[in-house]
Amino acid sequence: MLYTLTSATHQGDRVCLYPTLNAAQAQARDGHAVHAISVDIDPYRRCLIPQWKQVRGLDPGWTTPIEHQTDGTITTRGPLPEQLFVN
């Protein structure tokens, strides 16, 4: 599970992900929601993969490349499929 301040409906071409809920909350401004993303990191392929094998309406082979940032965040190409947003 990763976390973002970007909503499923307002994503750009890059999405910043946080490794923990606390890290995301520390960056959130007052009233800004934190969204959980149901993904895992595949360390060998350096990409995101769905946390669950069968997600309704999502290609089971879906992946997207990631870049690890020096501040501990992860950047990926967006938009992420809405089916992966938990809240």
C-alpha positions, 0 to 999 in steps of 0.5 A: 500500500502506498499513499498520495495526495492526488485524488483519482479524479484529478491526476496529472501525468506524474503522481507522487507516492509516499511509502507510509500514511504518516509520510503523506500526512506530514506533507498534506496541508490543512483539509487535504485528503490522503488517498491509499493506493492498493499497489506493491512495488516490484523491486526487480522490475522497478514498477508498481503492480496491483496488490490484488491479482483480480481487480474488477475492470483492471488489466491483471498485467497492469504495471507502471514504472517508478522512480525513487526520489532522494526524499523517500517518495516515489514518482510514477507516470499517471494517471493511476487506474481509479480501481487502485484507489482505496478511499 
